[in-house]
Amino acid sequence: MLAVKLFELRRLSLGKAAAFCSMNKPQFMYELGRLQIPVINLDDDQIADELRDD
Protein backbone atom coordinates (compact mmCIF):
# COMPACT_ATOMS: atom_id res chain seq x y z
CA MET A 1 0.00 0.00 0.00
CA LEU A 2 2.93 2.34 0.60
CA ALA A 3 4.12 1.99 -3.00
CA VAL A 4 0.56 2.58 -4.23
CA LYS A 5 0.26 5.77 -2.19
CA LEU A 6 3.69 7.00 -3.28
CA PHE A 7 2.75 6.33 -6.91
CA GLU A 8 -0.56 8.12 -6.43
CA LEU A 9 1.29 11.13 -4.97
CA ARG A 10 3.74 11.01 -7.90
CA ARG A 11 6.68 10.30 -5.59
CA LEU A 12 7.46 7.02 -7.40
CA SER A 13 7.21 6.18 -11.07
CA LEU A 14 5.18 3.17 -12.15
CA GLY A 15 8.34 1.10 -12.64
CA LYS A 16 9.89 2.07 -9.33
CA ALA A 17 6.65 1.49 -7.43
CA ALA A 18 6.32 -1.95 -9.04
CA ALA A 19 9.91 -2.81 -8.17
CA PHE A 20 9.34 -1.61 -4.61
CA CYS A 21 6.61 -4.28 -4.36
CA SER A 22 8.72 -6.91 -6.15
CA MET A 23 6.21 -6.92 -9.01
CA ASN A 24 6.51 -6.30 -12.71
CA LYS A 25 4.69 -3.33 -14.23
CA PRO A 26 1.65 -5.26 -15.52
CA GLN A 27 1.11 -6.87 -12.11
CA PHE A 28 1.34 -3.50 -10.38
CA MET A 29 -0.99 -1.93 -12.94
CA TYR A 30 -3.49 -4.72 -12.27
CA GLU A 31 -3.35 -4.00 -8.54
CA LEU A 32 -3.85 -0.29 -9.17
CA GLY A 33 -6.93 -1.09 -11.22
CA ARG A 34 -8.21 -3.43 -8.54
CA LEU A 35 -7.85 -0.58 -6.05
CA GLN A 36 -9.50 1.83 -8.53
CA ILE A 37 -6.42 4.03 -8.77
CA PRO A 38 -5.76 5.46 -12.24
CA VAL A 39 -2.53 4.38 -13.89
CA ILE A 40 -2.35 7.59 -15.92
CA ASN A 41 -2.32 10.62 -13.67
CA LEU A 42 -2.34 13.74 -15.84
CA ASP A 43 -3.60 17.16 -14.84
CA ASP A 44 -5.71 19.30 -17.19
CA ASP A 45 -2.74 21.17 -18.67
CA GLN A 46 -0.90 17.94 -19.45
CA ILE A 47 -3.98 16.49 -21.14
CA ALA A 48 -4.37 19.64 -23.23
CA ASP A 49 -0.70 19.42 -24.25
CA GLU A 50 -1.13 15.80 -25.30
CA LEU A 51 -4.24 16.56 -27.33
CA ARG A 52 -2.82 19.64 -29.04
CA ASP A 53 -2.22 18.95 -32.71
CA ASP A 54 1.12 20.62 -33.44
N, C-alpha and C positions, 0 to 999 in steps of 0.2 A: 504494500500500500504506500510505502514511503516513495518508491520509485514512481508510482502512478501520480502521486501528489506533486512530486518534483517535476515530472513531465508536464502536468497540467499547469503548473506555475511557470513553465518555460525555463526551468533551472537545469534540466537535463534534456538532451536530444532524444529522439525515439531510440536510436541505436544504443546510446549510453544507458538509458533507462532499462532497455531490454537486457543489456549485459549485466547491469546491476542486479537484476533478478535471475541471472543465469538462464535467460531465454533468448531465442532468436527473435528477430523483428516480427515475423508473422504471428508467433505465439503471443508476444506482448500486445500486438495490435488486436488480436482476438480478445484478450483479457480487457483491454480498454473498451472494446465494443460491448462486452458482457457487462461492464460497469457503467455503460452509457456515457463514456467520456470520448469526445471527438478526437480522432487521430490528427486531423488537420485543424490547426488553431490559428486562423488568420483574423486580424482585425479588419474593419471596414476599408481602411486605406490600402491595406495589402491586397484585399480582394479586388478593389478598383484598379490597382496597378496590374494585377494578373489579367483582368478582363480588358484592359485598354488595348486597342488594336493599333500598335505603332508600326 
